[in-house]
Amino acid sequence: MTDGWALATRAAAAAGVALRPLASAEDAAEIARVIEATWGEQPVGPEIVRALADSGTAPYGAFAGDRLVGFVLGWIGVDDEGFHVHSHMLATLPAHRHAGVGYALKLAQRAQALDRGVHLARWTYDPLVARNAHLNLAKLGAVADRFQRSFYGEMADEINRGDRSDRFTVRWDLRREPGGPIAIPPTVPTALARTGDPDRPEPSARAEPHPPIVVEIPPAYHELRAADPALGRAWRDAVAEVVEAAMAEGARAVTFDRARAAYLLAVEGD
């Protein structure tokens, strides 16, 4: 296995940033600035940053010069598989998005976990956000093995306010080399497809949700929802229904095709 920090450092250099742990009260203020630029004001107290650092899971920051432009924050959790890193927050300033900063930060979190003998990471994300699906499943090589409607209940931040907080939970095996999207076989039926206006597509059921299946989503869900909240709700419900049915049969979201904005949901071994 390639050294985890070597991978993270190379990814950071490619994104034009440097990585370092965040452990001070001043770091907490910088984290809060990035959070506000992403979700609106949600202060993270310096005591939280200090506690995480002292417990061995310091947040990691991405710096352009002396300026924090992104961070990842999590802690050690435990479930039936044993210990894992719960990666709770990942954010990048708008001017530095789509440059690989988030990828480098996740690799730093992976390296930190491996240093401590932790081999699994988990986190949640909105299944309707294509860029996050691409990072999590295609670039990192995680799989989404759980789905829950309204995972966080009502949320008040600027991104999620007024929307149902449906979430995938992903499982990332840190011992595997990251990356390598899985091609979606052309013979897999599409259970949920986009139809109509490419900028404001509608969900259309095309096949029974028996895995393996393809589930298409809007390429730009947040923009679609802002323009047409009712259409956003229709997509939210349609994706939830198909994913719930497929996962009830043991399926997981195993990859994401960015060009198509589509998931492959399959049972392990299919």
N, C-alpha and C positions, 0 to 999 in steps of 0.2 A: 504494500500500500504506500502510495506517495505520501511524504510528510505533509501533515495537515497545514502547518504554518507556511510551508513553501507554496502550497496551492493558494492559500489566502493572500499571501504577499504578492504573488504574481497577478492574481485577480485585481487586487487593489491598485497595483502599478498600471495595469491596463485601463482601469477606471480613472486614473489620475488622482488618486488619494493615498493617504497613509493611514494605517490602522494603529490604534492604541487603546488600552483599557481606560475606562472612565470611573473615577473613584472619589472625586472631591466635590465639595459644595459648589465650586465654580462649574464643574462639569454638569451638575444637576441643572443649573440655570441654562446652560447651553442645550441640554437635552430638551428642556421645556420650550426653548425657542424653536427647535425643529418640530416638536409636537404641535405647537401652535400653528406653524406653517402648513401642517398636514391635516390635522383634525380640528383646529381651533384650540382655545385655551383649555389645557388639562395639566395643571401643575404636577410635577414630580418632585417631591420634597428631597432635600439633600440627605435626610436620614435614610430614605429608601436606597439611594445610590450608595451611600456608605455601608448600609447593611448588606446589600448585594455583594459589594466588593469584599467586605470582611468575611462573608460566607463562602467565598471562592467562586462566585459567578458574577464578576464585575461586568457591567455593560461594556460593549465595545463601540468605539467611535471611528468614523471615517473623516479624515481631515484633508482639506484643500489648503495647503499652507498651515496657518494657525487657526483656521476657521472650521468648526465642526459642521459638516454638511450632511451627516447621517449617523444613525446609531442602531444597535440591536440590543434588546434587553430581555432577560429571561432568568429562570431559576431552576433548581433541581426539583423535580417532581417524582412521584412514584405511582405505579399502577400494577396490574397483574403481571406485566413483563419485567418488573423491577424498576430501577432508577432510570430517569430520562431527563433531558433538558426540556423544560417548557419554555418555548420561545414566544414571549408575549407581545413584544412590540418591535417593529422594524419600520423605520421611516427615513426618508431622504428629502432634503430641500428640493423644491420644484426645479430649480435650474440644474440640478445634478441627477435628475431621474433619467432612466433609460440609458445610462452610461455604464452599468455594471456595478454600481456602488452597493446596492442591496445584495447582490450575489457575493461580493467580497465580504460583506459583513456576516452573512450566513456562514461562509467558509471559516471566518474567524471564530464564530461561535462553535462550529464543529471542532476546530482545532483545540479550543479551550476545553471542550467536553472530553475529547479523547485524552488530553493531558491528565484528566482526573479519573480516567477509567470508565467514563460514561459513553455508551455506544448507541444511544437512541435519542432522537429529538422529536418533539411533537409541538404542534401549534394549530391554530384555527385560521381560516380565511374564508372570505365570501366566495362561493362557487361561481358567482356571476361576474367576477372581475377577471377578465382574460389575462391581463398582464401578471397578476399574482399567480394564476394557474400555470402560466408559462414558466415563471421563476421556480415555483415549488415542485411541479411535476416534471417538466421537461429539462430544465437546467440543473436542478439539484438532484433529481431522481427520486424524490419522495413519492409516496402514494397516499391517496385520501381513502381512509378505511372506515370513517364514521361520518354521519351527517345528522344534523339536528336543526329543526326549525326554531327560530327565535332563541338561539343559544344564549345570548346575553340579555334577552328581554328588550325593553325600550332603551334606546341609546340616544344621547343628546348631542353628540358631536356633529360637526358640519357635514361629514360624509354620510353618516348613517341615520341622521335624524329623519323620522317619519317612514323609515323602511323597516321591514321585518329582518331581524338579525340572524338569518339562516347562515349556518357555517358548516364547512367541511373541517374535520380534524385530520391532519396528515401525520404519517409515520415515516420518519427518515432514518434509515439504517446508516449510521455514521461510519461503519467499517467499510462500506462500499465506496468505490471511487465516485465522486459526484458526477452528475450529468449524463448525457446520452439519451435524447428523446427516443421513445419507441414509436416506430411507424405504425399508423393505424391501417390495418389491412383493408383494401377496397371492398372486400366482400362483407364486411361487418355492417349490419343494417343500421340506419339512422332512426332512432326512436323519437328524437325531437330535433326539428329542423327550423332554420330561419327562412321565412318567406316574405315576399313583398319588397318594400323600399329598403335598400341596403343600409341606409342611415337610421331607419326606424323599423326594423324587421319585426314580424310577428312570429310567435311560437306556433309550430305546426306538428302535431303528432303524425308520424309516418309508419311506425312499427310498434309492436308490443314491447314493453320494457323488460324483455328477458335477455340477460347478458349472454354473450358480449353484445354491446350496443354502442352507438355513437350518440352523444348529446351535444348539439350545437348550442352556443350562447351568443348574445350580442357582442361584437368586438369592443363596443364602448358602452357598457351598461349604464354608468353614471350619467353620461351625456344623454342617453336615451331616456332614462328616468326623469331627468330634469326637464326635458322637452315634453314628455308625455307620461305623467305619473301612473295613469291607468294601465298603459302598456308595460311599464316597469313592473307593476303588480302582477300582470298576466304572466310575464316571464318568471317572476319569483315563484308563483304557484306552479307553473308548468315544470320548471326544473326540479322543484321539491318533489312533485308527484313521481316523476320518472326516476329520479335518483333513489327515493325511498323504496320504490318497487324493485329496482335492480339490486340495491344493497340488502333487501330482505332475502334475496336469493344468493347472497354471499359475494356480490360483486364489490370491487374497489375501483376507484378512478385511478388508472395506472399510468396514464400519460395525457398530454394535452398538445394538440396540433395548433400552433399559433396562427399559421396562415389560414386555416379553416375556422379557427376559434371553436374547437370541438374537443370534447373529452372522449376517451375510450374507457368504458366501464366493463370490466371483465372479472370473472372468477379466476383465482390463482390456478394456473395450469391450463387455462384455455388457450 
